C-alpha cells in the first residue's frame, strides 16, 4: 500500500495567494477549529501553516483526489508529512 498523499502549497507561493486559498476553503465548510488563533498547539500561526492545514483538510474531505489539490496550480500532493510539534496532519 502506498504512502498517504497530503496536499501542500508549492514552494514560492506568496501569502496573498495562500490567504485567498484559505478563505475559499473555509467557505467550503471545513473544520477550522484546530487552526484558530487561540489554539495553543498551532505553532507558528503563519498564513502558510494555516493554508496548508485548510487545503489538506479540503483535499482529504474530497477523497484525496488529485483535482482537489490544485488551487489554481498553487498546490501539490506529497508523501512528505508537513506535521510539526503537536500539529499533526491526517
C-alpha positions in Angstrom: 0.0 0.0 0.0 1.4 3.4 -0.9 2.1 6.3 1.4 -0.7 8.8 2.2 -0.7 11.8 0.0 -1.0 15.2 1.6 -1.9 18.5 -0.1 0.6 21.3 0.4 1.3 24.7 -1.2 4.0 24.8 -3.8 7.3 26.4 -2.9 7.3 30.1 -3.7 3.6 30.7 -3.4 3.1 34.0 -1.6 1.0 34.8 1.4 -1.6 36.8 -0.5 -2.4 33.8 -2.7 -2.3 31.4 0.2 -4.8 33.6 2.1 -7.1 33.5 -0.9 -6.9 29.7 -0.9 -7.5 29.6 2.8 -10.5 31.9 2.5 -12.0 29.9 -0.3 -11.5 26.6 1.5 -13.1 28.0 4.7 -16.1 28.9 2.7 -16.4 25.3 1.7 -17.2 24.3 5.3 -14.0 22.6 6.5 -13.5 22.4 10.3 -11.2 25.3 11.2 -11.3 24.8 14.9 -7.7 23.2 15.1 -6.2 26.3 13.5 -8.0 29.1 15.3 -5.6 31.8 16.7 -6.5 30.9 20.3 -5.5 27.2 19.9 -2.1 26.7 21.7 -0.7 23.8 19.6 -1.0 25.6 16.2 2.7 26.6 16.4 3.7 29.4 14.1 0.3 30.8 13.1 1.6 31.8 9.6 -0.5 32.2 6.6 1.3 29.2 5.1 0.7 26.9 8.0 -2.9 27.8 8.3 -3.4 27.5 4.5 -1.6 24.1 4.4 -3.9 22.7 7.1 -7.0 24.0 5.4 -6.0 22.9 1.9 -5.1 19.4 3.1 -8.4 19.2 5.0 -10.3 20.0 1.9 -8.3 17.5 -0.2 -9.0 14.8 2.4 -12.7 15.6 2.5 -12.9 15.3 -1.2 -11.4 11.7 -1.0 -7.8 12.6 -1.8 -8.4 13.1 -5.5 -5.7 15.0 -7.3 -8.0 17.7 -8.7 -8.9 18.6 -5.1 -5.3 19.7 -4.5 -4.7 22.1 -7.4 -5.9 25.5 -6.1 -5.2 27.2 -9.4 -1.8 25.5 -9.7 -0.6 26.7 -6.3 -0.6 23.3 -4.5 0.6 19.8 -5.0 0.4 16.4 -3.3 3.3 15.0 -1.4 4.1 12.0 0.7 6.3 14.1 2.9 4.4 14.8 6.1 4.3 18.6 6.9 3.4 17.9 10.6 5.3 19.8 13.3 5.2 19.7 17.0 1.7 18.8 18.2 0.2 19.9 14.9 -0.4 16.6 13.1 -1.7 16.3 9.6 -4.0 13.4 8.9 
